[in-house]
């Protein structure tokens, strides 16, 4: 019977990151904060994409032209 607590503690130690992540995910879903986080991720992706396009205009134009020509 003493093996079960040791096994349980080994399980907790081994998977504590996954357990913490799961608890945080449950809290985000229950509170609806995942919508806010998703919106922030989309905004950040838009900012990074816009910055990339601005710095690499010629490469992006050529890539888009080649992509459109394939169709």
C-alpha positions as CSV (number, residue, x, y, z in Angstrom):
1,X,0.0,0.0,0.0
2,X,2.9,2.4,0.5
3,X,3.8,2.2,-3.2
4,X,0.7,4.1,-4.3
5,X,1.6,7.4,-2.6
6,X,5.2,7.1,-4.0
7,X,3.8,6.3,-7.5
8,X,1.4,9.2,-7.2
9,X,4.1,11.6,-6.1
10,X,6.3,10.3,-8.9
11,X,3.5,11.0,-11.3
12,X,3.0,14.5,-10.0
13,X,6.7,15.3,-10.2
14,X,7.0,13.9,-13.7
15,X,4.0,15.6,-15.1
16,X,3.7,18.8,-13.0
17,X,4.2,21.0,-16.1
18,X,1.3,19.3,-17.9
19,X,-0.9,19.5,-14.8
20,X,-0.2,23.2,-14.3
21,X,-0.8,23.8,-17.9
22,X,-4.1,21.9,-17.8
23,X,-5.3,23.8,-14.7
24,X,-4.4,27.1,-16.4
25,X,-6.2,26.0,-19.6
26,X,-9.3,25.1,-17.5
27,X,-9.3,28.5,-15.8
28,X,-8.9,30.3,-19.1
29,X,-11.8,28.4,-20.6
30,X,-14.1,28.9,-17.6
31,X,-13.4,32.6,-17.3
32,X,-13.4,33.3,-21.1
33,X,-10.0,34.8,-21.0
34,X,-8.9,32.6,-23.9
35,X,-10.8,34.9,-26.2
36,X,-8.7,37.9,-25.1
37,X,-5.5,35.9,-25.3
38,X,-6.4,34.7,-28.8
39,X,-7.1,38.3,-29.9
40,X,-3.7,39.4,-28.5
41,X,-2.0,36.6,-30.4
42,X,-3.8,37.6,-33.7
43,X,-2.8,41.3,-33.1
44,X,0.8,40.3,-32.4
45,X,0.9,38.2,-35.6
46,X,-0.5,41.0,-37.6
47,X,2.1,43.4,-36.3
48,X,5.0,41.0,-37.0
49,X,3.7,40.2,-40.5
50,X,3.3,43.9,-41.3
51,X,6.8,44.6,-40.0
52,X,8.2,41.8,-42.1
53,X,6.4,42.9,-45.3
54,X,7.6,46.5,-44.7
55,X,11.2,45.4,-44.4
56,X,11.1,42.9,-47.3
57,X,8.9,44.6,-49.8
58,X,10.7,43.3,-52.9
59,X,10.9,39.7,-51.7
60,X,7.2,39.7,-50.7
61,X,6.2,41.2,-54.1
62,X,8.2,38.6,-56.0
63,X,6.9,35.8,-53.9
64,X,3.3,36.9,-54.3
65,X,3.8,37.4,-58.0
66,X,5.2,33.9,-58.4
67,X,2.4,32.5,-56.3
68,X,-0.3,34.2,-58.3
69,X,1.3,33.1,-61.6
70,X,1.1,29.5,-60.5
71,X,-2.7,29.8,-60.6
